């Protein structure tokens, strides 16, 4: 399908750029600006804080609006914001405050883009092809996570850490051009003109609160994200200052770790066919969480190898489970409420990420970086208990789509 291929191409390019930037921004903070562990954690938090501040109203606006134009605007804003970072660096005026502001504004654009993108995909491909489309997109994201850190390391080694941010800018430009070429039409909601924004937000929240499956998945994801981002927010500090890895080695380790996600994306369909979508999701999470315990073990070359193995294993499980739950939500939730439901769950899920980033930075400064990695890995394992005691555990497959509106 032409339109999906264009969306896929644009998003693959953008995800590659974002993967480069996810390593490049902390490297700029650590190598160029000599930031503290707490400040690096704060940088991670700033990129995700907008989910707490703007997630809920963004969902209502997405449901009211055409998705593709909104996605184009978001990518254009992100391109302009991140372009200011290399420009400031070349002029010799780049500061940590500038990095934090850029990460925050880019995060706001990401909130609106993500909600519009998830609502637009079912319109573009139809419900019967959602699993296939999500598998391809998650596969591309995982491939980007493999190539991105390595590319970031190479760019930093050759041209300086800030060059990775410039690569992200270019990728946003490609995504804008691809979206402009998509022809698929969409019909926005027409019944919202006289409704208040708060009432629409409340509809989405009520749906999630009253639905046992979405409620359980949201609670689990929030706990898991706090632990995972507490771990990831200081991983560059750990690799650079505790294992003695240079920018090129860091990029290589994170690229090899990210290869697990590509494998997980290709595995998702097979897992669903053999075990069922719900049971397969649970098995993936039960495999991924304990793998994080390998990350803080050892030192030197052994430590780098174990950290890589931990990242590979968690990538396999988490990406496969994300394909399954992402498809479930897109099929299960009523289309007219999808943006608001997604915003309600994402405000907590992704809103937990800055908390994890701040927690990782604070604990890294106070109890030590390695000790914080151990604590976050243990918390990741503990989060799986939410699933083991929830309504998803006895199911083979996720429940069929809901056709009603807001639950009573």
Secondary structure, DSSP 4 states (H G I P E B T S, - for coil): -HHHHHHHHHHHHHHHHHHHHHHHHHHIIIIIS---HHHHHHHHHHHHHHHHHHHHHHHHHHHHS-HHHHHHHHHHHHHHHHHHHHHHHHTT---HHHHHHHHHHHHHHHHHHHHHHHHHHHHHH-GGGHHHHHHHHHHHHHHHHHHHHHHHHHHHHHH-TTHHHHHHHHHHHHHHHHHHT---------S-TTS-HHHHHHHHHHHHHH-HHHHHHHHHHHHHHHHHHHHHTTHHHIIIIIS---HHHHHHHHHHHHHHHHHHHHHHHHHHHHH-HHHHHHHHHHHHHHHGGGTTS--HHHHHHHHHHHHHHHHHHHHHHHHHHHHHHHHHS-GGGHHHHHHHHHHHHTHHHHHHHHHHHHHHHHT-HHHHHHHHHHHHHHHTHHHHTSTTTT-SSPPPPP-SSS--
